[in-house]
């Protein structure tokens, strides 16, 4: 009978490396493996990059499908609008990868110049802008290409607001640091966008401001005050414009004006309902043949539901959920206050805009005219959203653990080439 040394059990590793223990590795569950992947230093970076590119590719495919009839009617070719969106996507991806190679100091240094440029453009659009669908929020550039300053203003508010709020030097900033000058500047920016008739992006600027203030540690009573002021503002703006009032009443009672202001939502819900689980097939939408207005812009989500079914819409929701998780994980885990605030601002921008767009389509919220980020047709929206996500990729690369992992990978690749 063999005897074991009395200290043998003491020297045995109670938590051996699963990679060195085949028996334990076989029993390693899926949840634990996902946890290991999420704990990898590069996980946030690749989640941001992967979900962004997947949403962009899905958007390009769906714009090609949803815009074909409108493109042929207006331009004589079913591919014109899709080709423009492809060009916007190429420019946006180039800008995103350029932004991903910048530094945190680069964005801090842009704070005041980018804010000044945003105000110049917001004022300029009121003077030289062109009116589209009742909104004077476009500046002609070359030919059919236009610039929408309110989209650029979102990125400007994020960079400038995060820079100022991160300089307070306090875990919980004082009221004066929160109110001056962040709120007055944000309010001035919202007023200019509202004067253009762009109520949707006014809400988005408010969401960005609230998101950054929350990340800065503002007290809840400040948000109660802002909610009250915001509710009064929404009521006044709605009463001031008859078409907004009609949209609101149509949302409260869709059956009251189903052939008028309720038509778009009704047709969008019909498209979602007829898609089933797998959809009628890519390119086979019936609603895009004129029944559903703005099928390739504000109401592209119903076309996804009709052509790709419940599977397609749930995939979109899942991609936005993963993107939101990655953004707010970056905001939570970083030690840099500027990165935390800027990430919270961009996350609020993308998540709230997606919720408002899909909520309007489903009839859960009033229709405000905002696009589905990265998916809907629109050059200004796409390019500046990709630029903001490129900034977050730069923040993710700048994290200490990520920098070390990237250096190790670069060194390993260099050794393999030898």
SULGIWO-V783928 format. One line per field, one symbol per residue. phi: phi as a letter, one per 30 degrees, with the letter a starting at -180 (. if undefined). psi: psi as a letter, one per 40 degrees, with the letter a starting at -180 (. if undefined). burial: + if it has 9 or more other ideal C-beta (glycine too) atoms within 8 Angstrom, else -. A space follows every 50 residues. Layout:
phi: ???
psi: ???
burial: ???
This chain:
phi: .dccddcdddddddbddedcbeddddcdddddddddddddecdddddddd dddddddedddddeddcdddddddcibdcddddddddedddddedddddd cdcddeddddededddddddddddddccdccbhiccbbcdcbhddbcced ddddddddddddddddcdibdcddeddddbcdddddddddddddddjcdd ddddddddddddddddjdddddddddddddddddddddddbedddddddd ddbeddbdccdddddddddddddddidcidjdicdcdddjdcdhdccdcd dddedddcidedddddedddddddedddddddddcddddedddddddded ddddddddddddidbddcidddeicddkddddddddddddddddddddde dddddddddddddddddd
psi: hiiihdedddehhdgihdeegdddddehidddddddddeidedddddddd ddddddddddddddddedddddddeeheedddddddddddddddddddde eaiddddddedddddddddddddddedeiihhfehgfihhchbehihhdd dddddddddddddddeedeidhiidddddheddddddddddddddeegdd dddddddddddddddefiidddddddddddddddddddddhddddddddd ddgdedfdebeedddddddddddedadeieiheehddefedhifdecdfd dddddddeadddddddddddddddddddddddeiehdddddddddddddd dddddddddddeediiheeiihhediihdddddddddddddddddddehd ddddddddddddddddd.
burial: --------------------+--++-------+--------++++-+++- ++-+++-+++++++++++++++-----+++++-++++++-+++-++++++ -+-+-+++-++--++-+++-++++++--+-----+++++------+++++ ++++++++++++++++-+----+---++---+++++-+++-+++-+++++ ++++++++++++++++-+---++--+---+------++--+--+++++++ +--+--++--++++++++++++-++---++----++++---+--++++++ +++++++++++++-+++-++-++++++++++--+-+-+++++++++++++ +++++++++++-+-+-++-++++++++++++++++++++++++++++++- -+++++------------
